[in-house]
């Protein structure tokens, strides 16, 4: 006989299925710890930041505008003062960061350079005399 007979593999297959699924399970675990979990933590921190907004907080909006919270209207809206006498109603979720919180018993600091000096002097730490 020149041709050897071909034998079929045994039909156990239980271990082979687990071996085939193991890389997929490992990929899902890696994606969970590197992508999904950090994103959930960041979303939770943003929800807490937005829920803790109060009058006097200096904030940055999603558009990059900096302002001071003038009034918290309800759970969805805040009134932000972006310039002297200019107030804008905003959706709370559009507040991306809180720069500083007011100290109890202190008034909000003026937005301009301290001491009434020039703008460049304020930027470089010099006081106008």
Secondary structure, 3 states (H helix, E strand, C coil): CCCCCCCCCCCCCHHHHHHHHHHHHHHHHHHHHHHHHHHHHHHHHHHHHHHCCCCCCEEEECCCCEEEEEEECCCCEEEEEEECCEEEEEEHHHEEEEEECCCCCCCCCCCCCHHHCCHHHHHCCCCCC
